[in-house]
């Protein structure tokens, strides 16, 4: 019997241990947990997650030898810290429910391990997920007993199937073209599935008919309508069979608006269609409008100037009338003779204060009638014939230039210097 070759034995042992460790790593099982939701933009669990979380806790409590890692994945590059916090929230919930904390580890992956391409709508939904890694001692576990755990393939299929109702909703909303653009992956997948193929084919067929009817309706509205109706068609049906006609009709609408509108409407056409078929007509219309605008400006300036001159004339006429009246009054007094009757009248306003709240009382007026007894230049000696006042008390004594007077008084006055004097008949 040959002696053992310890070098070969050592090599064999190393290879055996490597294979064992490789088998452990390779046999690690990973599943996606369906039914775990978080509050929007936060790491806290949403209440809709509690039912699934309780099932997960029961699984770990019933299988205490199983060790797992909870991994949370996000959809954007900014989700690393968020996914880490969400993974920790799951662990905290499980421990609170009685799971041994030594059974659980957690990690947030951000968007570093996408499940699908994020460029399609299904991938955007599927990539934001929560996974459970069974690190060891999970061979005795029958995963089929836990309907909230999905393999990658089954989870992707579920995400695709979940969008059927969404597709139906979009179809009912006349979004056939949007469905084809955004949900082509989902539709193509469902068309290969016997369970959904007929439904989707019928749905797309019906929607295609509705789409054609909608395009025809939008086309007719655009032909009869305005620029807004044309824009609706072109936005809704950029590749429609009538797109060229609507583009032509839109230019015609711009042209019609420029003929009926302002200079800015002409500019809109010229800027939108620098080589348009109506360019000559619109330029002519713009020139006409500019000429009309200049004429209106000149007419407006002329009107304003006439109004200014009329206002100056009215003010001058008023001044002249006042001067004429004053001169007439003076002439009347100058031509007065001994024995003629003069009248002096004036009014004033009494203002008082009460608790710092001023108020204005009524106007007070008085009048004095007198006769001329002597004249020396502009000085007249008069005799008061009658006095009257609208007030009593301190305001009942009329005065001339601060001198109180009463009936029968004879005083000297200078009536030419006081506008309150006038000759009475």
LUMLO-365704 format. One record per residue (C-alpha): x, y, z; residue in three letters. Coordinates in Angstrom, 1 decimal. Layout:
residues N
X->X, Y->Y, Z->Z, r->Ala
...
This chain:
residues 425
X->0.0, Y->0.0, Z->0.0, r->Unk
X->1.4, Y->3.3, Z->-1.0, r->Unk
X->1.8, Y->6.0, Z->1.6, r->Unk
X->-0.6, Y->9.0, Z->1.5, r->Unk
X->0.6, Y->11.9, Z->-0.4, r->Unk
X->-0.2, Y->14.7, Z->2.0, r->Unk
X->0.4, Y->17.4, Z->-0.7, r->Unk
X->-2.2, Y->15.8, Z->-2.9, r->Unk
X->-4.5, Y->15.3, Z->0.1, r->Unk
X->-4.1, Y->19.0, Z->0.9, r->Unk
X->-4.9, Y->20.0, Z->-2.6, r->Unk
X->-7.9, Y->17.7, Z->-2.7, r->Unk
X->-9.2, Y->19.2, Z->0.6, r->Unk
X->-8.8, Y->22.7, Z->-0.7, r->Unk
X->-10.7, Y->21.8, Z->-3.9, r->Unk
X->-13.4, Y->20.1, Z->-1.9, r->Unk
X->-13.9, Y->23.1, Z->0.5, r->Unk
X->-14.0, Y->25.4, Z->-2.5, r->Unk
X->-16.7, Y->23.3, Z->-4.1, r->Unk
X->-18.7, Y->23.2, Z->-0.9, r->Unk
X->-18.5, Y->27.0, Z->-0.5, r->Unk
X->-19.3, Y->27.5, Z->-4.2, r->Unk
X->-22.3, Y->25.3, Z->-3.9, r->Unk
X->-23.5, Y->27.3, Z->-0.9, r->Unk
X->-23.1, Y->30.6, Z->-2.8, r->Unk
X->-24.6, Y->29.2, Z->-6.0, r->Unk
X->-27.5, Y->27.7, Z->-4.2, r->Unk
X->-28.4, Y->31.0, Z->-2.6, r->Unk
X->-32.1, Y->31.7, Z->-3.4, r->Unk
X->-33.4, Y->35.1, Z->-4.2, r->Unk
X->-37.1, Y->36.0, Z->-4.5, r->Unk
X->-39.0, Y->39.2, Z->-4.9, r->Unk
X->-41.5, Y->40.1, Z->-2.2, r->Unk
X->-44.7, Y->41.3, Z->-3.7, r->Unk
X->-47.0, Y->43.6, Z->-1.7, r->Unk
X->-44.5, Y->45.8, Z->0.1, r->Unk
X->-45.1, Y->49.5, Z->-0.3, r->Unk
X->-43.6, Y->52.6, Z->1.2, r->Unk
X->-44.8, Y->56.1, Z->1.8, r->Unk
X->-44.0, Y->58.3, Z->-1.1, r->Unk
X->-40.4, Y->59.6, Z->-0.9, r->Unk
X->-40.0, Y->58.2, Z->2.6, r->Unk
X->-38.4, Y->55.1, Z->4.2, r->Unk
X->-41.5, Y->54.3, Z->6.3, r->Unk
X->-43.7, Y->51.3, Z->5.4, r->Unk
X->-47.2, Y->52.0, Z->4.0, r->Unk
X->-50.1, Y->50.4, Z->5.9, r->Unk
X->-50.9, Y->48.3, Z->2.8, r->Unk
X->-47.7, Y->46.4, Z->3.4, r->Unk
X->-48.6, Y->45.1, Z->6.9, r->Unk
X->-50.4, Y->42.0, Z->5.7, r->Unk
X->-47.4, Y->40.9, Z->3.6, r->Unk
X->-44.9, Y->41.8, Z->6.3, r->Unk
X->-46.8, Y->39.7, Z->8.8, r->Unk
X->-46.7, Y->36.7, Z->6.5, r->Unk
X->-42.9, Y->37.2, Z->6.0, r->Unk
X->-42.5, Y->37.4, Z->9.8, r->Unk
X->-44.4, Y->34.2, Z->10.3, r->Unk
X->-42.2, Y->32.5, Z->7.7, r->Unk
X->-39.0, Y->33.4, Z->9.5, r->Unk
X->-40.4, Y->32.6, Z->13.0, r->Unk
X->-41.5, Y->29.2, Z->11.8, r->Unk
X->-38.0, Y->28.6, Z->10.3, r->Unk
X->-35.6, Y->29.9, Z->12.8, r->Unk
X->-32.6, Y->28.3, Z->11.2, r->Unk
X->-33.0, Y->30.3, Z->8.0, r->Unk
X->-30.9, Y->33.4, Z->7.6, r->Unk
X->-31.8, Y->36.0, Z->5.1, r->Unk
X->-30.9, Y->39.4, Z->3.6, r->Unk
X->-33.5, Y->42.0, Z->2.8, r->Unk
X->-32.6, Y->44.0, Z->-0.2, r->Unk
X->-34.5, Y->47.1, Z->-1.4, r->Unk
X->-34.0, Y->48.4, Z->-5.0, r->Unk
X->-34.8, Y->51.9, Z->-6.3, r->Unk
X->-35.5, Y->53.4, Z->-9.7, r->Unk
X->-33.2, Y->56.4, Z->-9.8, r->Unk
X->-29.5, Y->57.2, Z->-9.0, r->Unk
X->-30.7, Y->59.3, Z->-6.0, r->Unk
X->-32.4, Y->56.3, Z->-4.3, r->Unk
X->-29.3, Y->54.7, Z->-2.5, r->Unk
X->-29.9, Y->56.3, Z->0.9, r->Unk
X->-33.7, Y->55.9, Z->0.5, r->Unk
X->-33.5, Y->52.2, Z->-0.2, r->Unk
X->-31.1, Y->51.7, Z->2.7, r->Unk
X->-33.6, Y->53.3, Z->5.1, r->Unk
X->-36.5, Y->51.3, Z->3.6, r->Unk
X->-34.5, Y->48.0, Z->4.1, r->Unk
X->-33.9, Y->48.9, Z->7.7, r->Unk
X->-37.6, Y->49.7, Z->8.2, r->Unk
X->-38.5, Y->46.2, Z->7.0, r->Unk
X->-36.0, Y->44.6, Z->9.5, r->Unk
X->-37.2, Y->46.7, Z->12.4, r->Unk
X->-40.8, Y->45.6, Z->11.6, r->Unk
X->-39.8, Y->41.9, Z->11.5, r->Unk
X->-37.9, Y->42.1, Z->14.8, r->Unk
X->-40.8, Y->43.9, Z->16.4, r->Unk
X->-43.0, Y->41.0, Z->15.3, r->Unk
X->-40.7, Y->38.5, Z->17.0, r->Unk
X->-38.2, Y->37.5, Z->14.4, r->Unk
X->-34.6, Y->36.9, Z->15.8, r->Unk
X->-32.5, Y->39.8, Z->14.7, r->Unk
X->-29.6, Y->37.4, Z->14.0, r->Unk
X->-31.6, Y->35.9, Z->11.2, r->Unk
X->-31.8, Y->39.2, Z->9.3, r->Unk
X->-29.4, Y->41.5, Z->7.5, r->Unk
X->-30.4, Y->44.3, Z->5.2, r->Unk
X->-29.0, Y->46.4, Z->2.3, r->Unk
X->-30.2, Y->49.2, Z->0.1, r->Unk
X->-29.0, Y->48.9, Z->-3.5, r->Unk
X->-30.3, Y->52.1, Z->-5.1, r->Unk
X->-30.7, Y->51.6, Z->-8.8, r->Unk
X->-27.4, Y->49.7, Z->-9.2, r->Unk
X->-29.1, Y->46.3, Z->-10.0, r->Unk
X->-32.1, Y->46.9, Z->-12.3, r->Unk
X->-34.4, Y->44.0, Z->-13.0, r->Unk
X->-35.3, Y->45.3, Z->-16.5, r->Unk
X->-34.4, Y->48.2, Z->-18.7, r->Unk
X->-35.8, Y->51.4, Z->-17.2, r->Unk
X->-36.7, Y->52.8, Z->-20.7, r->Unk
X->-40.0, Y->51.0, Z->-20.8, r->Unk
X->-43.0, Y->51.4, Z->-18.5, r->Unk
X->-42.9, Y->47.9, Z->-17.1, r->Unk
X->-39.2, Y->48.2, Z->-16.2, r->Unk
X->-39.8, Y->51.4, Z->-14.4, r->Unk
X->-42.4, Y->49.7, Z->-12.2, r->Unk
X->-40.5, Y->46.4, Z->-11.7, r->Unk
X->-37.1, Y->47.9, Z->-10.8, r->Unk
X->-38.5, Y->49.4, Z->-7.6, r->Unk
X->-38.8, Y->46.2, Z->-5.7, r->Unk
X->-38.0, Y->44.4, Z->-2.4, r->Unk
X->-36.0, Y->41.2, Z->-2.5, r->Unk
X->-35.2, Y->38.4, Z->0.0, r->Unk
X->-32.0, Y->36.4, Z->-0.2, r->Unk
X->-32.0, Y->33.0, Z->1.5, r->Unk
X->-28.4, Y->32.8, Z->2.6, r->Unk
X->-28.5, Y->29.3, Z->4.1, r->Unk
X->-30.6, Y->26.5, Z->5.5, r->Unk
X->-33.5, Y->27.1, Z->3.1, r->Unk
X->-33.5, Y->23.8, Z->1.2, r->Unk
X->-36.3, Y->22.5, Z->3.4, r->Unk
X->-38.5, Y->25.5, Z->2.6, r->Unk
X->-41.3, Y->25.0, Z->0.1, r->Unk
X->-41.5, Y->28.4, Z->-1.6, r->Unk
X->-44.8, Y->27.5, Z->-3.3, r->Unk
X->-46.5, Y->27.8, Z->0.0, r->Unk
X->-45.8, Y->31.5, Z->0.1, r->Unk
X->-47.7, Y->33.3, Z->-2.7, r->Unk
X->-46.1, Y->36.6, Z->-2.0, r->Unk
X->-42.6, Y->35.4, Z->-3.1, r->Unk
X->-41.9, Y->35.5, Z->-6.8, r->Unk
X->-39.0, Y->34.5, Z->-9.0, r->Unk
X->-37.6, Y->37.1, Z->-11.3, r->Unk
X->-39.3, Y->35.6, Z->-14.3, r->Unk
X->-42.7, Y->35.3, Z->-12.6, r->Unk
X->-42.5, Y->38.8, Z->-11.1, r->Unk
X->-41.8, Y->40.3, Z->-14.6, r->Unk
X->-44.7, Y->38.4, Z->-16.0, r->Unk
X->-46.9, Y->39.6, Z->-13.1, r->Unk
X->-45.8, Y->43.2, Z->-13.8, r->Unk
X->-46.7, Y->42.8, Z->-17.4, r->Unk
X->-50.1, Y->41.3, Z->-16.7, r->Unk
X->-50.9, Y->43.9, Z->-14.1, r->Unk
X->-50.7, Y->46.5, Z->-16.8, r->Unk
X->-53.6, Y->45.0, Z->-18.7, r->Unk
X->-56.2, Y->47.0, Z->-16.8, r->Unk
X->-54.1, Y->50.1, Z->-17.3, r->Unk
X->-54.0, Y->49.5, Z->-21.0, r->Unk
X->-57.7, Y->49.1, Z->-21.1, r->Unk
X->-58.1, Y->52.4, Z->-19.2, r->Unk
X->-55.8, Y->54.1, Z->-21.7, r->Unk
X->-57.8, Y->52.7, Z->-24.6, r->Unk
X->-61.0, Y->54.0, Z->-23.1, r->Unk
X->-59.4, Y->57.4, Z->-22.9, r->Unk
X->-58.6, Y->57.4, Z->-26.6, r->Unk
X->-54.9, Y->57.0, Z->-26.0, r->Unk
X->-54.3, Y->54.3, Z->-28.7, r->Unk
X->-51.1, Y->56.0, Z->-30.0, r->Unk
X->-49.7, Y->56.5, Z->-26.5, r->Unk
X->-50.3, Y->52.8, Z->-25.7, r->Unk
X->-48.4, Y->51.7, Z->-28.8, r->Unk
X->-45.5, Y->54.0, Z->-27.9, r->Unk
X->-45.3, Y->53.3, Z->-24.2, r->Unk
X->-46.6, Y->49.8, Z->-23.7, r->Unk
X->-45.4, Y->48.0, Z->-26.8, r->Unk
X->-43.3, Y->45.6, Z->-24.6, r->Unk
X->-46.4, Y->44.8, Z->-22.5, r->Unk
X->-48.7, Y->44.4, Z->-25.5, r->Unk
X->-46.2, Y->42.2, Z->-27.4, r->Unk
X->-45.8, Y->40.0, Z->-24.4, r->Unk
X->-49.5, Y->39.7, Z->-23.8, r->Unk
X->-50.1, Y->38.8, Z->-27.4, r->Unk
X->-47.9, Y->35.7, Z->-26.9, r->Unk
X->-49.9, Y->34.7, Z->-23.9, r->Unk
X->-52.9, Y->32.5, Z->-24.7, r->Unk
X->-54.8, Y->33.8, Z->-21.7, r->Unk
X->-54.6, Y->37.5, Z->-22.9, r->Unk
X->-53.9, Y->37.3, Z->-26.6, r->Unk
X->-57.5, Y->37.4, Z->-27.9, r->Unk
X->-58.5, Y->40.2, Z->-25.4, r->Unk
X->-55.6, Y->42.4, Z->-26.5, r->Unk
X->-56.1, Y->41.8, Z->-30.2, r->Unk
X->-59.8, Y->42.7, Z->-29.9, r->Unk
X->-58.9, Y->45.7, Z->-27.7, r->Unk
X->-56.4, Y->47.0, Z->-30.2, r->Unk
X->-58.8, Y->46.4, Z->-33.1, r->Unk
X->-61.6, Y->48.2, Z->-31.5, r->Unk
X->-59.3, Y->51.0, Z->-30.4, r->Unk
X->-57.9, Y->51.3, Z->-33.9, r->Unk
X->-61.4, Y->51.8, Z->-35.2, r->Unk
X->-62.1, Y->54.4, Z->-32.5, r->Unk
X->-58.8, Y->56.0, Z->-33.3, r->Unk
X->-59.7, Y->56.4, Z->-37.0, r->Unk
X->-63.1, Y->57.8, Z->-36.0, r->Unk
X->-61.4, Y->60.3, Z->-33.6, r->Unk
X->-58.9, Y->61.4, Z->-36.2, r->Unk
X->-61.7, Y->62.0, Z->-38.8, r->Unk
X->-63.6, Y->64.0, Z->-36.2, r->Unk
X->-60.5, Y->66.1, Z->-35.3, r->Unk
X->-59.8, Y->66.5, Z->-39.0, r->Unk
X->-63.3, Y->67.9, Z->-39.8, r->Unk
X->-63.1, Y->70.2, Z->-36.8, r->Unk
X->-59.7, Y->71.5, Z->-37.9, r->Unk
X->-60.9, Y->72.2, Z->-41.4, r->Unk
X->-63.8, Y->74.3, Z->-40.1, r->Unk
X->-62.1, Y->75.7, Z->-37.0, r->Unk
X->-59.2, Y->77.9, Z->-36.1, r->Unk
X->-55.5, Y->77.6, Z->-35.3, r->Unk
X->-56.3, Y->76.0, Z->-32.0, r->Unk
X->-58.3, Y->73.2, Z->-33.7, r->Unk
X->-55.4, Y->72.6, Z->-36.2, r->Unk
X->-52.9, Y->72.4, Z->-33.3, r->Unk
X->-55.1, Y->69.9, Z->-31.6, r->Unk
X->-55.0, Y->67.6, Z->-34.6, r->Unk
X->-51.3, Y->68.0, Z->-35.2, r->Unk
X->-50.5, Y->67.3, Z->-31.6, r->Unk
X->-52.8, Y->64.4, Z->-31.3, r->Unk
X->-52.1, Y->62.9, Z->-34.7, r->Unk
X->-48.6, Y->64.0, Z->-35.7, r->Unk
X->-48.4, Y->61.2, Z->-38.3, r->Unk
X->-52.1, Y->61.1, Z->-39.3, r->Unk
X->-53.1, Y->60.6, Z->-42.9, r->Unk
X->-54.5, Y->64.2, Z->-43.0, r->Unk
X->-51.5, Y->65.9, Z->-41.4, r->Unk
X->-50.4, Y->67.6, Z->-44.6, r->Unk
X->-53.8, Y->69.0, Z->-45.2, r->Unk
X->-54.1, Y->70.3, Z->-41.7, r->Unk
X->-50.7, Y->72.0, Z->-41.9, r->Unk
X->-51.8, Y->73.7, Z->-45.0, r->Unk
X->-55.1, Y->74.7, Z->-43.4, r->Unk
X->-53.3, Y->76.0, Z->-40.3, r->Unk
X->-51.3, Y->78.4, Z->-42.6, r->Unk
X->-54.5, Y->79.5, Z->-44.2, r->Unk
X->-56.0, Y->80.2, Z->-40.7, r->Unk
X->-52.9, Y->82.3, Z->-39.8, r->Unk
X->-53.4, Y->84.2, Z->-43.1, r->Unk
X->-57.1, Y->84.8, Z->-42.5, r->Unk
X->-56.3, Y->86.1, Z->-39.0, r->Unk
X->-53.7, Y->88.5, Z->-40.3, r->Unk
X->-56.2, Y->89.9, Z->-42.8, r->Unk
X->-58.7, Y->90.5, Z->-40.1, r->Unk
X->-56.4, Y->91.3, Z->-37.3, r->Unk
X->-53.5, Y->93.7, Z->-36.3, r->Unk
X->-49.9, Y->94.2, Z->-37.2, r->Unk
X->-48.9, Y->91.7, Z->-34.6, r->Unk
X->-51.1, Y->89.1, Z->-36.3, r->Unk
X->-49.3, Y->89.7, Z->-39.6, r->Unk
X->-46.0, Y->89.3, Z->-37.8, r->Unk
X->-47.1, Y->86.0, Z->-36.4, r->Unk
X->-47.8, Y->84.7, Z->-39.9, r->Unk
X->-44.5, Y->86.1, Z->-41.3, r->Unk
X->-42.5, Y->84.6, Z->-38.4, r->Unk
X->-44.2, Y->81.2, Z->-38.7, r->Unk
X->-44.1, Y->81.0, Z->-42.5, r->Unk
X->-41.2, Y->83.0, Z->-43.8, r->Unk
X->-41.6, Y->81.3, Z->-47.2, r->Unk
X->-45.4, Y->80.9, Z->-47.0, r->Unk
X->-47.7, Y->80.9, Z->-49.9, r->Unk
X->-49.5, Y->84.1, Z->-48.7, r->Unk
X->-46.3, Y->86.0, Z->-47.9, r->Unk
X->-47.0, Y->88.7, Z->-50.5, r->Unk
X->-50.6, Y->89.3, Z->-49.4, r->Unk
X->-49.6, Y->89.5, Z->-45.7, r->Unk
X->-46.8, Y->92.0, Z->-46.3, r->Unk
X->-49.2, Y->94.2, Z->-48.3, r->Unk
X->-51.7, Y->93.9, Z->-45.4, r->Unk
X->-49.0, Y->94.8, Z->-42.9, r->Unk
X->-48.0, Y->97.9, Z->-44.9, r->Unk
X->-51.7, Y->99.0, Z->-45.0, r->Unk
X->-52.0, Y->98.6, Z->-41.3, r->Unk
X->-48.8, Y->100.5, Z->-40.7, r->Unk
X->-50.1, Y->103.3, Z->-42.9, r->Unk
X->-53.5, Y->103.3, Z->-41.1, r->Unk
X->-51.7, Y->103.2, Z->-37.8, r->Unk
X->-49.6, Y->106.3, Z->-38.7, r->Unk
X->-52.6, Y->108.2, Z->-39.9, r->Unk
X->-54.5, Y->107.4, Z->-36.7, r->Unk
X->-51.5, Y->108.5, Z->-34.7, r->Unk
X->-51.4, Y->111.8, Z->-36.6, r->Unk
X->-55.1, Y->112.3, Z->-36.2, r->Unk
X->-54.8, Y->111.5, Z->-32.5, r->Unk
X->-52.0, Y->114.0, Z->-32.1, r->Unk
X->-54.0, Y->116.6, Z->-33.9, r->Unk
X->-57.0, Y->115.9, Z->-31.7, r->Unk
X->-54.9, Y->116.2, Z->-28.6, r->Unk
X->-53.4, Y->119.5, Z->-29.8, r->Unk
X->-56.9, Y->120.9, Z->-30.6, r->Unk
X->-58.1, Y->119.8, Z->-27.1, r->Unk
X->-55.1, Y->121.5, Z->-25.6, r->Unk
X->-55.7, Y->124.8, Z->-27.4, r->Unk
X->-59.4, Y->124.6, Z->-26.7, r->Unk
X->-58.6, Y->124.2, Z->-23.0, r->Unk
X->-56.1, Y->127.2, Z->-23.1, r->Unk
X->-58.8, Y->129.3, Z->-24.8, r->Unk
X->-61.4, Y->128.3, Z->-22.3, r->Unk
X->-59.1, Y->129.2, Z->-19.4, r->Unk
X->-58.3, Y->132.5, Z->-21.1, r->Unk
X->-62.0, Y->133.2, Z->-21.8, r->Unk
X->-62.7, Y->132.6, Z->-18.1, r->Unk
X->-59.9, Y->135.0, Z->-17.1, r->Unk
X->-61.2, Y->137.6, Z->-19.5, r->Unk
X->-64.7, Y->137.2, Z->-18.3, r->Unk
X->-63.6, Y->137.6, Z->-14.7, r->Unk
X->-61.5, Y->140.7, Z->-15.6, r->Unk
X->-64.5, Y->142.0, Z->-17.6, r->Unk
X->-66.8, Y->141.5, Z->-14.7, r->Unk
X->-64.4, Y->143.1, Z->-12.3, r->Unk
X->-63.9, Y->146.1, Z->-14.6, r->Unk
X->-67.7, Y->146.3, Z->-15.0, r->Unk
X->-68.1, Y->146.2, Z->-11.3, r->Unk
X->-65.5, Y->148.9, Z->-10.8, r->Unk
X->-67.0, Y->151.0, Z->-13.5, r->Unk
X->-70.4, Y->150.6, Z->-11.8, r->Unk
X->-69.1, Y->151.7, Z->-8.5, r->Unk
X->-67.0, Y->154.5, Z->-10.0, r->Unk
X->-70.1, Y->155.8, Z->-11.8, r->Unk
X->-72.2, Y->155.7, Z->-8.7, r->Unk
X->-73.5, Y->159.0, Z->-7.4, r->Unk
X->-74.4, Y->160.5, Z->-4.1, r->Unk
X->-77.5, Y->158.8, Z->-2.8, r->Unk
X->-76.9, Y->155.6, Z->-4.9, r->Unk
X->-77.3, Y->152.3, Z->-3.0, r->Unk
X->-74.3, Y->149.9, Z->-2.6, r->Unk
X->-74.3, Y->146.3, Z->-1.4, r->Unk
X->-71.5, Y->144.5, Z->0.5, r->Unk
X->-71.8, Y->140.6, Z->1.0, r->Unk
X->-69.4, Y->137.9, Z->2.1, r->Unk
X->-69.3, Y->134.4, Z->3.6, r->Unk
X->-67.0, Y->132.3, Z->5.6, r->Unk
X->-66.7, Y->128.8, Z->7.1, r->Unk
X->-66.5, Y->128.0, Z->10.8, r->Unk
X->-64.1, Y->125.1, Z->11.8, r->Unk
X->-63.9, Y->123.8, Z->15.3, r->Unk
X->-62.1, Y->120.9, Z->17.0, r->Unk
X->-63.7, Y->118.4, Z->19.4, r->Unk
X->-61.5, Y->115.6, Z->20.8, r->Unk
X->-59.1, Y->116.1, Z->17.9, r->Unk
X->-61.9, Y->115.3, Z->15.5, r->Unk
X->-62.3, Y->118.4, Z->13.3, r->Unk
X->-65.6, Y->119.1, Z->11.6, r->Unk
X->-66.8, Y->121.8, Z->9.3, r->Unk
X->-70.0, Y->123.6, Z->10.2, r->Unk
X->-72.3, Y->125.3, Z->7.8, r->Unk
X->-71.4, Y->128.4, Z->5.8, r->Unk
X->-72.3, Y->131.8, Z->7.3, r->Unk
X->-73.3, Y->134.7, Z->5.0, r->Unk
X->-74.0, Y->138.3, Z->5.6, r->Unk
X->-75.1, Y->141.3, Z->3.5, r->Unk
X->-75.0, Y->145.0, Z->4.1, r->Unk
X->-77.0, Y->147.7, Z->2.2, r->Unk
X->-75.8, Y->151.2, Z->2.4, r->Unk
X->-76.1, Y->154.6, Z->0.6, r->Unk
X->-73.3, Y->156.9, Z->-0.6, r->Unk
X->-73.2, Y->160.2, Z->1.2, r->Unk
X->-69.7, Y->161.4, Z->0.0, r->Unk
X->-67.0, Y->160.5, Z->-2.5, r->Unk
X->-63.3, Y->161.4, Z->-2.3, r->Unk
X->-61.4, Y->159.5, Z->-5.0, r->Unk
X->-61.7, Y->155.8, Z->-4.2, r->Unk
X->-62.9, Y->156.5, Z->-0.7, r->Unk
X->-66.6, Y->156.6, Z->-0.1, r->Unk
X->-68.5, Y->157.7, Z->3.0, r->Unk
X->-71.5, Y->155.5, Z->3.4, r->Unk
X->-74.5, Y->155.2, Z->5.7, r->Unk
X->-75.6, Y->151.7, Z->6.7, r->Unk
X->-79.2, Y->151.2, Z->5.7, r->Unk
X->-79.7, Y->147.5, Z->6.6, r->Unk
X->-77.7, Y->144.6, Z->7.7, r->Unk
X->-78.5, Y->140.8, Z->7.8, r->Unk
X->-76.8, Y->137.6, Z->8.9, r->Unk
X->-77.6, Y->133.9, Z->8.6, r->Unk
X->-76.3, Y->133.2, Z->12.1, r->Unk
X->-76.9, Y->134.3, Z->15.6, r->Unk
X->-74.6, Y->135.0, Z->18.6, r->Unk
X->-71.0, Y->135.9, Z->17.7, r->Unk
X->-71.8, Y->135.6, Z->14.0, r->Unk
X->-74.8, Y->137.9, Z->14.1, r->Unk
X->-72.7, Y->141.1, Z->13.9, r->Unk
X->-71.7, Y->141.8, Z->10.3, r->Unk
X->-68.4, Y->143.6, Z->9.7, r->Unk
X->-66.6, Y->145.4, Z->6.9, r->Unk
X->-62.9, Y->144.7, Z->6.8, r->Unk
X->-63.0, Y->143.6, Z->10.4, r->Unk
X->-65.0, Y->146.6, Z->11.6, r->Unk
X->-68.4, Y->145.6, Z->13.1, r->Unk
X->-71.2, Y->147.7, Z->11.7, r->Unk
X->-74.9, Y->148.1, Z->12.4, r->Unk
X->-77.9, Y->149.9, Z->10.9, r->Unk
X->-77.4, Y->153.7, Z->10.9, r->Unk
X->-73.6, Y->153.7, Z->11.1, r->Unk
X->-71.7, Y->156.1, Z->8.9, r->Unk
X->-68.2, Y->154.9, Z->7.9, r->Unk
X->-65.6, Y->155.4, Z->5.2, r->Unk
X->-64.8, Y->152.5, Z->2.9, r->Unk
X->-62.8, Y->151.8, Z->-0.3, r->Unk
X->-65.2, Y->149.7, Z->-2.4, r->Unk
X->-62.9, Y->149.6, Z->-5.5, r->Unk
X->-60.4, Y->147.4, Z->-3.6, r->Unk
X->-62.9, Y->144.8, Z->-2.4, r->Unk
X->-64.6, Y->142.4, Z->-4.8, r->Unk
X->-67.5, Y->142.0, Z->-2.5, r->Unk
X->-68.9, Y->145.4, Z->-3.3, r->Unk
X->-71.3, Y->146.0, Z->-6.1, r->Unk
X->-73.9, Y->148.6, Z->-7.0, r->Unk
X->-77.6, Y->147.8, Z->-6.3, r->Unk
X->-80.6, Y->148.9, Z->-8.3, r->Unk
